[in-house]
């Protein structure tokens, strides 16, 4: 609900059109947020990113360390550094989580054990089992689509891992959450990913369109659990 009669703003930084808020969209509306997109390649205002009640930095097929090639990343890093220092509500997904890690002084770099593309469950840490991710347990698959990883940022708490990537999710108190994987992607939107990332799928050993479709069909029945995890985090943010 709006606070003091005023609607809150959730500003989403989008890097590619098909990696959007997805399942977060109705959750934000139900909790009194007006969702606003800003397209990162068009340029970003640090002041606007700082002013948002909630900042959500979405995924994309570039590296969090490639600001020389993609100068708009510098604005995201500056805004994230300020927001995280001030404990302002911030959610980072995939590239967004990697940018959060960098803003906190951690290293981000290509994974040494190959890309992780497809649906697979997580191994939650003790802290993860006490967090909004608890319902994922050991069986609920999430969508992985990354080749980079990061060191655990100082002052953060690891929530989840996989056999290939130790740092899959981290939290800083109740106001900042970084997810290397995708909870927000609806099953009926994955087809757009298969087209948008066709070249990457073809170049990644073990990843095929057919297998991704099979995984998506199986994961559809637990979509409500993934969405509830996101809503649980939103519910814990300051009013």
BARONU-848619 format. One record per residue (C-alpha): x, y, z. Coordinates in steps of 0.5 Angstrom, whole numbers, plus 500, padded with zeros to 3 digits. Example, Ala and Ser with C-alpha at 12.3 -4.5 7.8 and 13.67 -1.06 7.14 Angstrom:
BEGIN
525491516527498514
***
This chain:
BEGIN
500500500502507499506510505503517507498517501505517497506511492513508493518508487521501485526503479529497475535498471534494465540491460537487455529488454527480455531480462525484466522484472517478471514475477516481481511486477505484481508483487511491487504493485501489491506492496505500493511501489510504482515500477519504473524502468531505466535502460542502462545503455541509454545512460543513467542518472546517479541522482535518480538511482539514489532517489528511488525508494527501491533500486533493482539492478537486473541481469545482462550478458556483460561483465561487471568489470567491463566499464571501459567498454560499457561506461554506463556501468560506472554510474551503477557502481557509484549509486550502488556504493552509496545506497549500500553504505546508507542501507537503502533497499537494493536488489541485484540479480545476476549482473546486478548482484555482481555489480553490488559485490564490486561496489562493496569492494569484492572482486568479480571475475570469470568463473573457473569451472565453466558457465552455469546455464539451466534450471537447478536447485541451490544448497542453502547455508544455515543463514539461507535457511533462515532467510526469505529463500528458505522455501527453496529448500534442496529441491526447488530449481532456479534459473542459472545463467552466468559465467562470472562469479565474485568473492563474498563481499565484506560485511555480507552473509552468504545465503546459497551456493552450488557445486560450481559457484560458491557465492550464489546469494548474499544479504546485507542486513534486511535491506540488500540482497544479491542473487546470482540466479534468477527467481524473477523469470516467469516460465512463459517468458524463457522462450525470449531468453532462448532467442536472445541468448542463442549464440551463448547457448550454442557456444556453451557445452552441455547447454541446449535449447531442448534441455532448457525447455524441458527444465522450464516446463518442470520448473513451472510447477514451483514458480509460486515458491520462487515468487513467494521468496521475492515477496518475502524479501519485499515484506521485510523492507522498511515501510
***
